[in-house]
């Protein structure tokens, strides 16, 4: 179970370093922007706007944009406000998995690298569909099950009861859900000098573990897990498993 308070705190603490370290999220945002439809004067809800990395593509794509943005972190929202000021209609600070939105006639609901933080994606997507107009779409990118699998396997080999990284939603979920059109599934591979460098890079974007059952890492645990990591994979390589999808109203 993901603790949303941890998510909020992690992103707020690292809002100022997010843009410098969010390499994968930037790649995802660029790719996700290629799936944006040609619409005049669209009304858009962006879920999990962060620091506005994907938001910039919306302003580049659409001349007349009616945009509401949402994020769980007030620090993230403040950064977006400093960039876009009155160009955005509504800045909403909330848990987008629980919030009841006032508007229900969006042309597009968009989300980049957010749905992996939801505890009940199925129910939330059903709710988002009720916010769309007749021809509306939900278009999203999210991390799925093979993300960080090397890290999980290394921890499992060290101690099968020590759970550090969350399990991401499986590809099978998106394949089975009949209203989802999978646009693309791809892997980004990163390499790091050591395990600490990798974990620090995650922390700098606020994406460190938000598991309710998380346990503290000691130097000894870190050293042992890195040992197992290298035994299994010969190097500190990291898989980012990304799915791009759309849902029509």
Order of alpha helices (4+ residues) and beta strands (2+ residues): alpha-alpha-alpha-beta-alpha-beta-alpha-beta-beta-alpha-beta-alpha-alpha-beta-alpha-alpha-beta
